[in-house]
Amino acid sequence: MIEKDNIFKIRVPYPNIESKLVQKRHRYIVRDSVPHVLTCQSYKPFLLTLINNYVIIDPDPLVAPQFNNKTIVDLDKMFEFNLISNLENYLLSPAKISKIIADRIDGKIDETKMEIIQIAWESMLVANPDKKLTI
């Protein structure tokens, strides 16, 4: 069962299935049971001009063991994965972000101002052909 603050790594067909981003698995942090998820991107200075609200995570084996590189958590948008089951097959270890990171996200996020982007379950199954996802 997926829970708030779980972190997993999966391919997401955004903005579409032909996107270069779908070729590689990325990290996502769960906000709720829908699930709505926050995107994590490798830190690149130009991203700071594209994202208004974000949290930067520095690699730290004690605070952020799931992150090997400096990372930006985008707080401008959330992806919504309706009808998708078995996301727990993609959980990282440890399966939850630390309380320190969760508190930083909770302190900056304003879900009333976030764009929610629905990701079609059909394209999720195509992007992740390993058959670990179900509807």
N, CA, C and O atoms as CSV, one atom per row, in Angstrom:
chain,resi,resn,atom,element,x,y,z
A,1,MET,N,N,0.841,-1.178,0.000
A,1,MET,CA,C,0.000,0.000,0.000
A,1,MET,C,C,0.893,1.251,0.000
A,1,MET,O,O,1.803,1.370,0.820
A,2,ILE,N,N,0.630,2.153,-0.903
A,2,ILE,CA,C,1.388,3.400,-1.002
A,2,ILE,C,C,0.894,4.381,0.071
A,2,ILE,O,O,-0.308,4.517,0.298
A,3,GLU,N,N,1.841,5.056,0.721
A,3,GLU,CA,C,1.508,6.011,1.774
A,3,GLU,C,C,2.203,7.338,1.525
A,3,GLU,O,O,3.157,7.423,0.751
A,4,LYS,N,N,1.704,8.380,2.201
A,4,LYS,CA,C,2.325,9.703,2.130
A,4,LYS,C,C,3.808,9.577,2.478
A,4,LYS,O,O,4.190,8.859,3.402
A,5,ASP,N,N,4.622,10.289,1.720
A,5,ASP,CA,C,6.075,10.357,1.891
A,5,ASP,C,C,6.820,9.114,1.427
A,5,ASP,O,O,8.038,9.034,1.592
A,6,ASN,N,N,6.111,8.133,0.845
A,6,ASN,CA,C,6.826,7.055,0.162
A,6,ASN,C,C,7.575,7.650,-1.020
A,6,ASN,O,O,7.175,8.680,-1.563
A,7,ILE,N,N,8.654,7.003,-1.412
A,7,ILE,CA,C,9.401,7.447,-2.584
A,7,ILE,C,C,9.642,6.240,-3.475
A,7,ILE,O,O,10.052,5.175,-3.015
A,8,PHE,N,N,9.378,6.433,-4.755
A,8,PHE,CA,C,9.579,5.346,-5.700
A,8,PHE,C,C,10.196,5.887,-6.980
A,8,PHE,O,O,10.269,7.095,-7.204
A,9,LYS,N,N,10.638,4.949,-7.811
A,9,LYS,CA,C,11.305,5.306,-9.061
A,9,LYS,C,C,10.606,4.555,-10.193
A,9,LYS,O,O,10.505,3.328,-10.178
A,10,ILE,N,N,10.126,5.324,-11.179
A,10,ILE,CA,C,9.317,4.750,-12.258
A,10,ILE,C,C,9.413,5.650,-13.492
A,10,ILE,O,O,9.830,6.804,-13.400
A,11,ARG,N,N,9.024,5.108,-14.635
A,11,ARG,CA,C,8.945,5.914,-15.865
A,11,ARG,C,C,7.544,6.529,-15.954
A,11,ARG,O,O,6.536,5.839,-15.802
A,12,VAL,N,N,7.506,7.839,-16.203
A,12,VAL,CA,C,6.223,8.533,-16.334
A,12,VAL,C,C,6.164,9.187,-17.712
A,12,VAL,O,O,7.048,9.969,-18.064
A,13,PRO,N,N,5.141,8.876,-18.484
A,13,PRO,CA,C,5.010,9.431,-19.840
A,13,PRO,C,C,4.532,10.877,-19.824
A,13,PRO,O,O,3.373,11.166,-20.122
A,14,TYR,N,N,5.431,11.767,-19.477
A,14,TYR,CA,C,5.085,13.184,-19.429
A,14,TYR,C,C,6.129,13.975,-20.189
A,14,TYR,O,O,7.320,13.750,-19.977
A,15,PRO,N,N,5.750,14.877,-21.051
A,15,PRO,CA,C,4.375,15.271,-21.369
A,15,PRO,C,C,3.633,14.264,-22.252
A,15,PRO,O,O,2.412,14.343,-22.388
A,16,ASN,N,N,4.367,13.313,-22.857
A,16,ASN,CA,C,3.710,12.266,-23.646
A,16,ASN,C,C,4.619,11.043,-23.699
A,16,ASN,O,O,5.753,11.081,-23.221
A,17,ILE,N,N,4.122,9.982,-24.271
A,17,ILE,CA,C,4.843,8.712,-24.295
A,17,ILE,C,C,6.126,8.790,-25.127
A,17,ILE,O,O,7.031,7.980,-24.929
A,18,GLU,N,N,6.219,9.745,-26.050
A,18,GLU,CA,C,7.417,9.895,-26.874
A,18,GLU,C,C,8.496,10.757,-26.221
A,18,GLU,O,O,9.587,10.906,-26.772
A,19,SER,N,N,8.206,11.312,-25.079
A,19,SER,CA,C,9.139,12.204,-24.396
A,19,SER,C,C,10.447,11.504,-24.048
A,19,SER,O,O,10.466,10.315,-23.732
A,20,LYS,N,N,11.543,12.264,-24.111
A,20,LYS,CA,C,12.839,11.714,-23.714
A,20,LYS,C,C,12.851,11.340,-22.231
A,20,LYS,O,O,13.576,10.434,-21.818
A,21,LEU,N,N,12.045,12.043,-21.437
A,21,LEU,CA,C,12.000,11.753,-20.003
A,21,LEU,C,C,11.519,10.341,-19.697
A,21,LEU,O,O,11.899,9.762,-18.679
A,22,VAL,N,N,10.695,9.789,-20.560
A,22,VAL,CA,C,10.124,8.468,-20.299
A,22,VAL,C,C,11.164,7.349,-20.496
A,22,VAL,O,O,10.929,6.209,-20.096
A,23,GLN,N,N,12.284,7.668,-21.096
A,23,GLN,CA,C,13.315,6.661,-21.342
A,23,GLN,C,C,14.036,6.250,-20.060
A,23,GLN,O,O,14.689,5.207,-20.021
A,24,LYS,N,N,13.922,7.054,-19.028
A,24,LYS,CA,C,14.648,6.810,-17.788
A,24,LYS,C,C,13.689,6.903,-16.603
A,24,LYS,O,O,12.774,7.727,-16.595
A,25,ARG,N,N,13.906,6.058,-15.616
A,25,ARG,CA,C,13.075,6.128,-14.410
A,25,ARG,C,C,13.504,7.322,-13.560
A,25,ARG,O,O,14.688,7.641,-13.457
A,26,HIS,N,N,12.503,7.974,-12.953
A,26,HIS,CA,C,12.748,9.124,-12.084
A,26,HIS,C,C,12.096,8.881,-10.726
A,26,HIS,O,O,11.241,8.007,-10.577
A,27,ARG,N,N,12.510,9.660,-9.754
A,27,ARG,CA,C,11.970,9.545,-8.400
A,27,ARG,C,C,10.716,10.413,-8.246
A,27,ARG,O,O,10.611,11.505,-8.805
A,28,TYR,N,N,9.774,9.882,-7.468
A,28,TYR,CA,C,8.526,10.580,-7.167
A,28,TYR,C,C,8.196,10.380,-5.698
A,28,TYR,O,O,8.388,9.295,-5.149
A,29,ILE,N,N,7.702,11.431,-5.071
A,29,ILE,CA,C,7.342,11.388,-3.658
A,29,ILE,C,C,5.824,11.441,-3.545
A,29,ILE,O,O,5.186,12.319,-4.125
A,30,VAL,N,N,5.251,10.516,-2.809
A,30,VAL,CA,C,3.797,10.399,-2.666
A,30,VAL,C,C,3.283,11.443,-1.683
A,30,VAL,O,O,3.834,11.621,-0.597
A,31,ARG,N,N,2.201,12.138,-2.091
A,31,ARG,CA,C,1.536,13.113,-1.211
A,31,ARG,C,C,0.293,12.535,-0.543
A,31,ARG,O,O,-0.015,12.889,0.595
A,32,ASP,N,N,-0.428,11.649,-1.234
A,32,ASP,CA,C,-1.653,11.084,-0.667
A,32,ASP,C,C,-1.973,9.765,-1.360
A,32,ASP,O,O,-1.214,9.296,-2.208
A,33,SER,N,N,-3.099,9.178,-0.990
A,33,SER,CA,C,-3.434,7.837,-1.463
A,33,SER,C,C,-4.036,7.778,-2.859
A,33,SER,O,O,-4.308,6.680,-3.344
A,34,VAL,N,N,-4.259,8.912,-3.531
A,34,VAL,CA,C,-4.881,8.887,-4.869
A,34,VAL,C,C,-4.097,7.993,-5.842
A,34,VAL,O,O,-4.777,7.205,-6.499
A,35,PRO,N,N,-2.815,7.998,-6.026
A,35,PRO,CA,C,-1.869,8.916,-5.406
A,35,PRO,C,C,-1.566,10.141,-6.259
A,35,PRO,O,O,-1.547,10.094,-7.489
A,36,HIS,N,N,-1.335,11.226,-5.555
A,36,HIS,CA,C,-0.724,12.412,-6.142
A,36,HIS,C,C,0.752,12.321,-5.792
A,36,HIS,O,O,1.103,11.966,-4.667
A,37,VAL,N,N,1.620,12.640,-6.746
A,37,VAL,CA,C,3.051,12.526,-6.490
A,37,VAL,C,C,3.781,13.791,-6.922
A,37,VAL,O,O,3.380,14.469,-7.869
A,38,LEU,N,N,4.856,14.092,-6.210
A,38,LEU,CA,C,5.738,15.208,-6.536
A,38,LEU,C,C,6.897,14.688,-7.359
A,38,LEU,O,O,7.388,13.584,-7.125
A,39,THR,N,N,7.332,15.476,-8.314
A,39,THR,CA,C,8.439,15.063,-9.166
A,39,THR,C,C,9.773,15.503,-8.570
A,39,THR,O,O,9.886,16.578,-7.981
A,40,CYS,N,N,10.764,14.658,-8.736
A,40,CYS,CA,C,12.126,14.942,-8.309
A,40,CYS,C,C,13.000,14.972,-9.558
A,40,CYS,O,O,12.944,14.066,-10.390
A,41,GLN,N,N,13.801,16.016,-9.677
A,41,GLN,CA,C,14.656,16.169,-10.856
A,41,GLN,C,C,16.083,16.440,-10.412
A,41,GLN,O,O,16.314,17.090,-9.392
A,42,SER,N,N,17.028,15.943,-11.174
A,42,SER,CA,C,18.425,16.278,-10.900
A,42,SER,C,C,18.582,17.785,-10.954
A,42,SER,O,O,18.025,18.449,-11.829
A,43,TYR,N,N,19.344,18.318,-10.014
A,43,TYR,CA,C,19.539,19.762,-9.936
A,43,TYR,C,C,20.274,20.282,-11.164
A,43,TYR,O,O,21.344,19.798,-11.532
A,44,LYS,N,N,19.664,21.279,-11.778
A,44,LYS,CA,C,20.280,22.025,-12.876
A,44,LYS,C,C,19.892,23.481,-12.643
A,44,LYS,O,O,18.708,23.780,-12.484
A,45,PRO,N,N,20.867,24.396,-12.618
A,45,PRO,CA,C,20.547,25.794,-12.295
A,45,PRO,C,C,19.425,26.392,-13.139
A,45,PRO,O,O,18.640,27.189,-12.625
A,46,PHE,N,N,19.327,26.032,-14.420
A,46,PHE,CA,C,18.282,26.623,-15.262
A,46,PHE,C,C,16.885,26.229,-14.791
A,46,PHE,O,O,15.922,26.940,-15.078
A,47,LEU,N,N,16.753,25.109,-14.073
A,47,LEU,CA,C,15.432,24.702,-13.576
A,47,LEU,C,C,14.869,25.715,-12.578
A,47,LEU,O,O,13.654,25.843,-12.429
A,48,LEU,N,N,15.752,26.420,-11.908
A,48,LEU,CA,C,15.293,27.418,-10.937
A,48,LEU,C,C,14.549,28.566,-11.611
A,48,LEU,O,O,13.799,29.288,-10.955
A,49,THR,N,N,14.751,28.738,-12.912
A,49,THR,CA,C,14.020,29.767,-13.655
A,49,THR,C,C,12.668,29.247,-14.154
A,49,THR,O,O,11.814,30.035,-14.562
A,50,LEU,N,N,12.473,27.928,-14.124
A,50,LEU,CA,C,11.241,27.321,-14.625
A,50,LEU,C,C,10.263,26.929,-13.517
A,50,LEU,O,O,9.059,26.816,-13.746
A,51,ILE,N,N,10.796,26.727,-12.324
A,51,ILE,CA,C,9.986,26.272,-11.193
A,51,ILE,C,C,9.932,27.395,-10.165
A,51,ILE,O,O,10.969,27.930,-9.771
A,52,ASN,N,N,8.730,27.751,-9.731
A,52,ASN,CA,C,8.569,28.828,-8.752
A,52,ASN,C,C,8.735,28.357,-7.315
A,52,ASN,O,O,9.362,29.038,-6.504
A,53,ASN,N,N,8.179,27.202,-7.002
A,53,ASN,CA,C,8.199,26.698,-5.632
A,53,ASN,C,C,8.863,25.323,-5.643
A,53,ASN,O,O,8.434,24.431,-6.375
A,54,TYR,N,N,9.894,25.154,-4.844
A,54,TYR,CA,C,10.658,23.913,-4.861
A,54,TYR,C,C,11.412,23.738,-3.552
A,54,TYR,O,O,11.555,24.667,-2.758
A,55,VAL,N,N,11.887,22.520,-3.355
A,55,VAL,CA,C,12.787,22.194,-2.258
A,55,VAL,C,C,14.011,21.561,-2.895
A,55,VAL,O,O,13.888,20.715,-3.780
A,56,ILE,N,N,15.188,21.968,-2.449
A,56,ILE,CA,C,16.429,21.360,-2.925
A,56,ILE,C,C,16.897,20.364,-1.870
A,56,ILE,O,O,16.959,20.671,-0.680
A,57,ILE,N,N,17.224,19.166,-2.339
A,57,ILE,CA,C,17.723,18.115,-1.459
A,57,ILE,C,C,19.178,17.845,-1.827
A,57,ILE,O,O,19.498,17.525,-2.972
A,58,ASP,N,N,20.040,17.978,-0.845
A,58,ASP,CA,C,21.446,17.639,-1.036
A,58,ASP,C,C,21.648,16.171,-0.665
A,58,ASP,O,O,21.024,15.675,0.272
A,59,PRO,N,N,22.518,15.478,-1.397
A,59,PRO,CA,C,22.755,14.074,-1.043
A,59,PRO,C,C,23.344,13.983,0.367
A,59,PRO,O,O,24.300,14.683,0.705
A,60,ASP,N,N,22.763,13.123,1.162
A,60,ASP,CA,C,23.218,12.928,2.533
A,60,ASP,C,C,22.777,11.527,2.943
A,60,ASP,O,O,21.577,11.260,2.998
A,61,PRO,N,N,23.703,10.635,3.231
A,61,PRO,CA,C,23.316,9.255,3.542
A,61,PRO,C,C,22.419,9.120,4.771
A,61,PRO,O,O,21.703,8.126,4.900
A,62,LEU,N,N,22.446,10.090,5.667
A,62,LEU,CA,C,21.608,10.003,6.860
A,62,LEU,C,C,20.240,10.642,6.672
A,62,LEU,O,O,19.239,10.126,7.169
A,63,VAL,N,N,20.190,11.767,5.956
A,63,VAL,CA,C,18.936,12.516,5.795
A,63,VAL,C,C,18.222,12.155,4.492
A,63,VAL,O,O,16.992,12.132,4.440
A,64,ALA,N,N,18.987,11.878,3.453
A,64,ALA,CA,C,18.400,11.631,2.127
A,64,ALA,C,C,19.078,10.449,1.436
A,64,ALA,O,O,19.695,10.625,0.386
A,65,PRO,N,N,18.975,9.250,2.005
A,65,PRO,CA,C,19.696,8.111,1.426
A,65,PRO,C,C,19.216,7.700,0.034
A,65,PRO,O,O,19.940,7.007,-0.681
A,66,GLN,N,N,18.017,8.111,-0.362
A,66,GLN,CA,C,17.498,7.755,-1.690
A,66,GLN,C,C,18.044,8.657,-2.795
A,66,GLN,O,O,17.787,8.412,-3.973
A,67,PHE,N,N,18.791,9.692,-2.430
A,67,PHE,CA,C,19.278,10.668,-3.402
A,67,PHE,C,C,20.800,10.652,-3.445
A,67,PHE,O,O,21.466,10.950,-2.454
A,68,ASN,N,N,21.339,10.299,-4.607
A,68,ASN,CA,C,22.794,10.273,-4.792
A,68,ASN,C,C,23.334,11.612,-5.265
A,68,ASN,O,O,24.524,11.894,-5.128
A,69,ASN,N,N,22.453,12.436,-5.822
A,69,ASN,CA,C,22.849,13.724,-6.380
A,69,ASN,C,C,21.937,14.820,-5.835
A,69,ASN,O,O,20.854,14.550,-5.315
A,70,LYS,N,N,22.398,16.050,-5.966
A,70,LYS,CA,C,21.570,17.195,-5.598
A,70,LYS,C,C,20.295,17.150,-6.434
A,70,LYS,O,O,20.351,16.923,-7.643
A,71,THR,N,N,19.149,17.365,-5.794
A,71,THR,CA,C,17.853,17.146,-6.436
A,71,THR,C,C,16.902,18.292,-6.114
A,71,THR,O,O,16.953,18.878,-5.033
A,72,ILE,N,N,16.031,18.600,-7.079
A,72,ILE,CA,C,14.963,19.582,-6.891
A,72,ILE,C,C,13.628,18.837,-6.830
A,72,ILE,O,O,13.314,18.034,-7.709
A,73,VAL,N,N,12.854,19.113,-5.789
A,73,VAL,CA,C,11.483,18.599,-5.706
A,73,VAL,C,C,10.577,19.729,-6.156
A,73,VAL,O,O,10.528,20.786,-5.528
A,74,ASP,N,N,9.860,19.499,-7.246
A,74,ASP,CA,C,8.984,20.509,-7.851
A,74,ASP,C,C,7.692,20.596,-7.050
A,74,ASP,O,O,6.956,19.615,-6.944
A,75,LEU,N,N,7.415,21.774,-6.486
A,75,LEU,CA,C,6.187,21.992,-5.715
A,75,LEU,C,C,5.169,22.828,-6.483
A,75,LEU,O,O,4.189,23.297,-5.905
A,76,ASP,N,N,5.396,23.018,-7.792
A,76,ASP,CA,C,4.441,23.722,-8.648
A,76,ASP,C,C,3.378,22.784,-9.209
A,76,ASP,O,O,2.276,23.215,-9.548
A,77,LYS,N,N,3.716,21.497,-9.305
A,77,LYS,CA,C,2.767,20.558,-9.916
A,77,LYS,C,C,2.852,19.199,-9.239
A,77,LYS,O,O,3.853,18.848,-8.615
A,78,MET,N,N,1.769,18.449,-9.383
A,78,MET,CA,C,1.715,17.060,-8.929
A,78,MET,C,C,1.153,16.220,-10.054
A,78,MET,O,O,0.287,16.667,-10.805
A,79,PHE,N,N,1.647,15.008,-10.167
A,79,PHE,CA,C,1.062,14.045,-11.083
A,79,PHE,C,C,0.019,13.236,-10.318
A,79,PHE,O,O,0.175,12.941,-9.133
A,80,GLU,N,N,-1.042,12.889,-11.030
A,80,GLU,CA,C,-2.097,12.053,-10.449
A,80,GLU,C,C,-2.137,10.744,-11.214
A,80,GLU,O,O,-2.298,10.729,-12.434
A,81,PHE,N,N,-1.990,9.645,-10.487
A,81,PHE,CA,C,-1.994,8.307,-11.092
A,81,PHE,C,C,-3.286,7.588,-10.732
A,81,PHE,O,O,-3.282,6.721,-9.857
A,82,ASN,N,N,-4.380,7.927,-11.381
A,82,ASN,CA,C,-5.644,7.235,-11.127
A,82,ASN,C,C,-5.597,5.823,-11.685
A,82,ASN,O,O,-5.005,5.574,-12.735
A,83,LEU,N,N,-6.229,4.905,-10.971
A,83,LEU,CA,C,-6.420,3.517,-11.393
A,83,LEU,C,C,-5.150,2.678,-11.434
A,83,LEU,O,O,-5.212,1.508,-11.810
A,84,ILE,N,N,-4.021,3.224,-11.068
A,84,ILE,CA,C,-2.769,2.478,-11.113
A,84,ILE,C,C,-2.560,1.767,-9.782
A,84,ILE,O,O,-2.667,2.376,-8.717
A,85,SER,N,N,-2.264,0.485,-9.853
A,85,SER,CA,C,-1.993,-0.306,-8.652
A,85,SER,C,C,-0.574,-0.853,-8.696
A,85,SER,O,O,0.077,-0.872,-9.741
A,86,ASN,N,N,-0.127,-1.288,-7.557
A,86,ASN,CA,C,1.177,-1.939,-7.389
A,86,ASN,C,C,2.358,-1.002,-7.535
A,86,ASN,O,O,3.445,-1.444,-7.907
A,87,LEU,N,N,2.178,0.276,-7.256
A,87,LEU,CA,C,3.321,1.197,-7.254
A,87,LEU,C,C,4.344,0.793,-6.200
A,87,LEU,O,O,5.519,1.142,-6.309
A,88,GLU,N,N,3.905,0.060,-5.185
A,88,GLU,CA,C,4.842,-0.377,-4.154
A,88,GLU,C,C,5.950,-1.269,-4.721
A,88,GLU,O,O,6.988,-1.446,-4.085
A,89,ASN,N,N,5.735,-1.827,-5.904
A,89,ASN,CA,C,6.789,-2.615,-6.558
A,89,ASN,C,C,7.984,-1.761,-6.960
A,89,ASN,O,O,9.048,-2.293,-7.274
A,90,TYR,N,N,7.819,-0.448,-6.953
A,90,TYR,CA,C,8.877,0.470,-7.386
A,90,TYR,C,C,9.461,1.284,-6.223
A,90,TYR,O,O,10.262,2.193,-6.444
A,91,LEU,N,N,9.065,0.962,-4.998
A,91,LEU,CA,C,9.562,1.706,-3.836
A,91,LEU,C,C,11.078,1.586,-3.711
A,91,LEU,O,O,11.669,0.546,-4.001
A,92,LEU,N,N,11.678,2.672,-3.276
A,92,LEU,CA,C,13.109,2.667,-3.010
A,92,LEU,C,C,13.335,2.192,-1.572
A,92,LEU,O,O,12.385,1.961,-0.823
A,93,SER,N,N,14.574,2.056,-1.216
A,93,SER,CA,C,14.904,1.665,0.145
A,93,SER,C,C,15.804,2.732,0.757
A,93,SER,O,O,16.856,3.039,0.197
A,94,PRO,N,N,15.416,3.298,1.886
A,94,PRO,CA,C,14.159,3.107,2.600
A,94,PRO,C,C,12.970,3.643,1.798
A,94,PRO,O,O,13.124,4.497,0.926
A,95,ALA,N,N,11.791,3.123,2.113
A,95,ALA,CA,C,10.593,3.419,1.325
A,95,ALA,C,C,10.018,4.806,1.571
A,95,ALA,O,O,9.211,5.282,0.773
A,96,LYS,N,N,10.409,5.460,2.648
A,96,LYS,CA,C,9.897,6.804,2.950
A,96,LYS,C,C,11.043,7.793,3.016
A,96,LYS,O,O,12.162,7.465,3.409
A,97,ILE,N,N,10.721,9.034,2.612
A,97,ILE,CA,C,11.696,10.105,2.793
A,97,ILE,C,C,11.811,10.389,4.288
A,97,ILE,O,O,10.918,10.043,5.062
A,98,SER,N,N,12.895,11.009,4.684
A,98,SER,CA,C,13.097,11.306,6.102
A,98,SER,C,C,12.106,12.371,6.579
A,98,SER,O,O,11.562,13.135,5.781
A,99,LYS,N,N,11.888,12.405,7.879
A,99,LYS,CA,C,11.003,13.412,8.470
A,99,LYS,C,C,11.541,14.813,8.201
A,99,LYS,O,O,10.757,15.745,8.019
A,100,ILE,N,N,12.839,14.977,8.173
A,100,ILE,CA,C,13.445,16.286,7.907
A,100,ILE,C,C,13.031,16.782,6.522
A,100,ILE,O,O,12.617,17.932,6.374
A,101,ILE,N,N,13.139,15.928,5.517
A,101,ILE,CA,C,12.752,16.323,4.156
A,101,ILE,C,C,11.241,16.505,4.065
A,101,ILE,O,O,10.769,17.467,3.458
A,102,ALA,N,N,10.479,15.588,4.663
A,102,ALA,CA,C,9.012,15.704,4.639
A,102,ALA,C,C,8.562,17.026,5.264
A,102,ALA,O,O,7.661,17.683,4.743
A,103,ASP,N,N,9.179,17.410,6.364
A,103,ASP,CA,C,8.820,18.676,7.016
A,103,ASP,C,C,9.180,19.878,6.148
A,103,ASP,O,O,8.436,20.857,6.112
A,104,ARG,N,N,10.306,19.814,5.454
A,104,ARG,CA,C,10.683,20.908,4.546
A,104,ARG,C,C,9.663,21.038,3.425
A,104,ARG,O,O,9.267,22.150,3.078
A,105,ILE,N,N,9.234,19.919,2.855
A,105,ILE,CA,C,8.226,19.941,1.785
A,105,ILE,C,C,6.904,20.471,2.336
A,105,ILE,O,O,6.295,21.362,1.743
A,106,ASP,N,N,6.463,19.929,3.463
A,106,ASP,CA,C,5.188,20.363,4.057
A,106,ASP,C,C,5.196,21.850,4.391
A,106,ASP,O,O,4.159,22.508,4.315
A,107,GLY,N,N,6.358,22.384,4.759
A,107,GLY,CA,C,6.464,23.791,5.110
A,107,GLY,C,C,6.417,24.735,3.916
A,107,GLY,O,O,6.106,25.915,4.074
A,108,LYS,N,N,6.721,24.231,2.728
A,108,LYS,CA,C,6.749,25.092,1.530
A,108,LYS,C,C,5.594,24.866,0.573
A,108,LYS,O,O,5.261,25.751,-0.215
A,109,ILE,N,N,4.988,23.708,0.630
A,109,ILE,CA,C,3.985,23.346,-0.373
A,109,ILE,C,C,2.682,24.110,-0.137
A,109,ILE,O,O,2.274,24.332,1.003
A,110,ASP,N,N,2.040,24.504,-1.230
A,110,ASP,CA,C,0.711,25.112,-1.183
A,110,ASP,C,C,-0.129,24.386,-2.235
A,110,ASP,O,O,-0.155,24.769,-3.404
A,111,GLU,N,N,-0.805,23.341,-1.796
A,111,GLU,CA,C,-1.528,22.480,-2.734
A,111,GLU,C,C,-2.671,23.197,-3.437
A,111,GLU,O,O,-3.134,22.730,-4.478
A,112,THR,N,N,-3.138,24.323,-2.896
A,112,THR,CA,C,-4.210,25.075,-3.562
A,112,THR,C,C,-3.698,25.771,-4.818
A,112,THR,O,O,-4.488,26.129,-5.691
A,113,LYS,N,N,-2.378,25.966,-4.919
A,113,LYS,CA,C,-1.807,26.653,-6.078
A,113,LYS,C,C,-1.119,25.699,-7.047
A,113,LYS,O,O,-0.557,26.138,-8.051
A,114,MET,N,N,-1.157,24.419,-6.764
A,114,MET,CA,C,-0.445,23.450,-7.597
A,114,MET,C,C,-1.278,23.027,-8.799
A,114,MET,O,O,-2.502,22.914,-8.726
A,115,GLU,N,N,-0.589,22.799,-9.891
A,115,GLU,CA,C,-1.217,22.210,-11.073
A,115,GLU,C,C,-1.241,20.701,-10.872
A,115,GLU,O,O,-0.223,20.101,-10.526
A,116,ILE,N,N,-2.394,20.089,-11.089
A,116,ILE,CA,C,-2.499,18.629,-10.994
A,116,ILE,C,C,-2.609,18.082,-12.409
A,116,ILE,O,O,-3.517,18.431,-13.163
A,117,ILE,N,N,-1.672,17.225,-12.744
A,117,ILE,CA,C,-1.591,16.660,-14.091
A,117,ILE,C,C,-1.945,15.180,-14.020
A,117,ILE,O,O,-1.250,14.389,-13.383
A,118,GLN,N,N,-3.037,14.823,-14.684
A,118,GLN,CA,C,-3.447,13.422,-14.695
A,118,GLN,C,C,-2.644,12.665,-15.744
A,118,GLN,O,O,-2.520,13.092,-16.892
A,119,ILE,N,N,-2.108,11.543,-15.322
A,119,ILE,CA,C,-1.330,10.681,-16.217
A,119,ILE,C,C,-2.203,9.470,-16.536
A,119,ILE,O,O,-2.653,8.768,-15.631
A,120,ALA,N,N,-2.436,9.232,-17.804
A,120,ALA,CA,C,-3.309,8.139,-18.231
A,120,ALA,C,C,-2.701,6.779,-17.880
A,120,ALA,O,O,-1.521,6.531,-18.124
A,121,TRP,N,N,-3.516,5.922,-17.313
A,121,TRP,CA,C,-3.026,4.610,-16.900
A,121,TRP,C,C,-2.510,3.801,-18.085
A,121,TRP,O,O,-1.570,3.019,-17.946
A,122,GLU,N,N,-3.137,3.992,-19.268
A,122,GLU,CA,C,-2.694,3.230,-20.445
A,122,GLU,C,C,-1.245,3.557,-20.800
A,122,GLU,O,O,-0.453,2.665,-21.106
A,123,SER,N,N,-0.910,4.845,-20.755
A,123,SER,CA,C,0.449,5.234,-21.100
A,123,SER,C,C,1.438,4.827,-20.004
A,123,SER,O,O,2.608,4.577,-20.295
A,124,MET,N,N,0.984,4.758,-18.751
A,124,MET,CA,C,1.853,4.275,-17.672
A,124,MET,C,C,2.215,2.806,-17.893
A,124,MET,O,O,3.353,2.401,-17.655
A,125,LEU,N,N,1.252,2.018,-18.344
A,125,LEU,CA,C,1.529,0.604,-18.597
A,125,LEU,C,C,2.493,0.439,-19.769
A,125,LEU,O,O,3.355,-0.441,-19.745
A,126,VAL,N,N,2.352,1.278,-20.789
A,126,VAL,CA,C,3.259,1.234,-21.936
A,126,VAL,C,C,4.670,1.667,-21.519
A,126,VAL,O,O,5.655,1.056,-21.934
A,127,ALA,N,N,4.762,2.696,-20.718
A,127,ALA,CA,C,6.065,3.222,-20.302
A,127,ALA,C,C,6.805,2.269,-19.363
A,127,ALA,O,O,8.031,2.319,-19.263
A,128,ASN,N,N,6.065,1.412,-18.682
A,128,ASN,CA,C,6.644,0.473,-17.721
A,128,ASN,C,C,6.237,-0.953,-18.096
A,128,ASN,O,O,5.381,-1.549,-17.442
A,129,PRO,N,N,6.847,-1.493,-19.138
A,129,PRO,CA,C,6.424,-2.790,-19.663
A,129,PRO,C,C,6.847,-3.996,-18.819
A,129,PRO,O,O,6.615,-5.138,-19.216
A,130,ASP,N,N,7.457,-3.754,-17.675
A,130,ASP,CA,C,7.920,-4.872,-16.838
A,130,ASP,C,C,6.776,-5.604,-16.143
A,130,ASP,O,O,7.001,-6.583,-15.431
A,131,LYS,N,N,5.563,-5.133,-16.350
A,131,LYS,CA,C,4.339,-5.772,-15.848
A,131,LYS,C,C,4.218,-5.759,-14.328
A,131,LYS,O,O,3.504,-6.586,-13.762
A,132,LYS,N,N,4.902,-4.836,-13.661
A,132,LYS,CA,C,4.756,-4.704,-12.210
A,132,LYS,C,C,3.562,-3.821,-11.860
A,132,LYS,O,O,3.072,-3.869,-10.732
A,133,LEU,N,N,3.082,-3.008,-12.822
A,133,LEU,CA,C,1.908,-2.151,-12.612
A,133,LEU,C,C,0.657,-2.883,-13.055
A,133,LEU,O,O,0.690,-3.710,-13.966
A,134,THR,N,N,-0.436,-2.569,-12.401
A,134,THR,CA,C,-1.746,-3.089,-12.828
A,134,THR,C,C,-2.771,-1.969,-12.663
A,134,THR,O,O,-2.499,-0.935,-12.052
A,135,ILE,N,N,-3.947,-2.201,-13.220
A,135,ILE,CA,C,-5.035,-1.227,-13.036
A,135,ILE,C,C,-6.116,-1.843,-12.172
A,135,ILE,O,O,-7.125,-1.196,-11.891
